[in-house]
Amino acid sequence: MNFTIDRTSKKPIYKQIADYIEKGIANGALSPNHPLPSERSLAEKLNVNRSTIVAAYDELQSIGVVERKRGSGTHISTDIWGISHKRMPNWGRYVEDGSFLPNLPLVQKLRTETQKNKLINLASGELAPDLLPVEQFHSILANQPFNGHLGYDHPQGNLELRETIAKHVQHYKNISVSPDSILITSGAQQALHLIVQCLLKPGDTVAIENPSYSYSLPIFQSAGLRTLLLPVDKDGIDPEEIVALQKKHRIRMLFLNPDHQNPTGTKMSLNRRKRILELSSEYGIPIIEDDPYSLTSFDGEIGPNLKSMDYNGNVVYISSLSKIVASGLRIGWIIGPQKVIERLADAKQQVDFGHSVFPQWVANEFIGSDQFDKHIVKLRNDLKERRDLMISTLIKLTNDKSNFIVPEGGIHFWYKLIEEIDEYKLLDLAIKEGVAFVPGRIFGTEKGYVRFTYGRGESELIKEGISRFVRALNNLGR
Ligand SMILES: Cc1ncc(COP(=O)(O)O)c(C=O)c1O
């Protein structure tokens, strides 16, 4: 190989070597199936570290130019030679360079571990299979003929479903809205995404709760937003923190999850809600009220939602059926000023031409029926029982009575570890024991918390899951 390294170049040495070989292949100087020198001999010849040659060969392999087989070294790939000289794009580079960020590594790990292993899953933020209204859905599918049309529906969502949602939010949440100001989305997740993409721009500053679900979402970083953190205590965020932040920064938007917050389970006090609305009007800061959980309130007392007290149009309200009916339906909605809804619906049309007609139809049949109310009453009772079971099992096995706020609704339980413990190491041990939870640091800056989703566990599995967790905790202490 007649090649000299340019040590003054800004191009890394491994890249110079890879480019040289790639060029040799392209101009025919190196032919297919031709063995390339071994890593060791090429490293000696070029007077570089062996790892530099490994990196160069890895690069060539990632673009499909060479093949590497254990024992028989590195060969020029036969695939790139054909009638049309096919070349494989460097997918690795594309995958890394896109502007939309991947999930946090821990989220990816939890996804693989819970799918791959038969773990007791106290991590996924959704309802356990036995809490889903499966029979009611079977009955709808068996008895009601689908009479919708099968073309693209309105990008804002099916009108009948929007009418039903308008009645639903009026009845349960005292929110008055016309169907024109509702947009159906693929869960609350897409609602957040559309808002971030369409109403904000790179460099904007938003304030979010700490800890919070939003903190775990890379969509804020992908959109180039700066996030300021508002600490959550047992009554939600302290509105005066907004005042303090606003003095130093211009907050463009405030993201709040006031009811049975994910992950802390806390419910914001009424006084704080009122004060936040006052501040929103005073400073002109729009509020995104993310409310997937308020209907699960164990005592049936809902909110009051910020949107129900919003007389000036400062609040854009998001909710979904994921935590009260079924996450797999992917039905969520946004309620906001018509101008905003139209802008977001236009974006939604670009993204997916509007939501799929079938889940909209089934959702409409279910939430428009008297079955829905019965389901919610039962769900609240079941969730309360599971909360109690989880907490009593934890207290029994750890002797710890004080390290948590007892959630009065929702599906999550935020548990503070007594000792200084690394939650990530604890998760590894817990997975070995056969249970998954979410380390708290994924939701914010505070260390030493874990999030359990009691809503996700079937009763007998909650007990077993918590004893496995406590075993992992004890093993870590050893
Ligand atoms: C506060 C909050 N917002 C939004 C979502 C997204 O839920 P979905 O898209 O299933 O409605 C979640 C899910 O965990 C959540 O906890």
The ligand as an SDF file (V2000), in Angstrom:
LIG
                    3D

 16 16  0  0  0  0  0  0  0  0999 V2000
  -47.6670   13.5980   31.8010 C   0  0  0  0  0  0  0  0  0  0  0  0
  -47.7070   12.7870   30.5490 C   0  0  0  0  0  0  0  0  0  0  0  0
  -47.9480   13.3970   29.3820 N   0  0  0  0  0  0  0  0  0  0  0  0
  -48.0170   12.7120   28.2360 C   0  0  0  0  0  0  0  0  0  0  0  0
  -47.8230   11.3480   28.2060 C   0  0  0  0  0  0  0  0  0  0  0  0
  -47.9290   10.6320   26.8920 C   0  0  0  0  0  0  0  0  0  0  0  0
  -48.9660    9.6970   26.8950 O   0  0  0  0  0  0  0  0  0  0  0  0
  -49.8400    9.2540   25.6420 P   0  0  0  0  0  0  0  0  0  0  0  0
  -49.1410    9.7340   24.4100 O   0  0  0  0  0  0  0  0  0  0  0  0
  -49.8910    7.7660   25.7080 O   0  0  0  0  0  0  0  0  0  0  0  0
  -51.1680    9.8970   25.7980 O   0  0  0  0  0  0  0  0  0  0  0  0
  -47.5290   10.6730   29.3890 C   0  0  0  0  0  0  0  0  0  0  0  0
  -47.2290    9.2350   29.3710 C   0  0  0  0  0  0  0  0  0  0  0  0
  -46.6820    8.6510   30.2710 O   0  0  0  0  0  0  0  0  0  0  0  0
  -47.4870   11.4120   30.5970 C   0  0  0  0  0  0  0  0  0  0  0  0
  -47.2560   10.8350   31.7810 O   0  0  0  0  0  0  0  0  0  0  0  0
  1  2  1  0
  2  3  1  0
  2 15  2  0
  3  4  2  0
  4  5  1  0
  5  6  1  0
  5 12  2  0
  6  7  1  0
  7  8  1  0
  8  9  2  0
  8 10  1  0
  8 11  1  0
 12 13  1  0
 12 15  1  0
 13 14  2  0
 15 16  1  0
M  END
$$$$
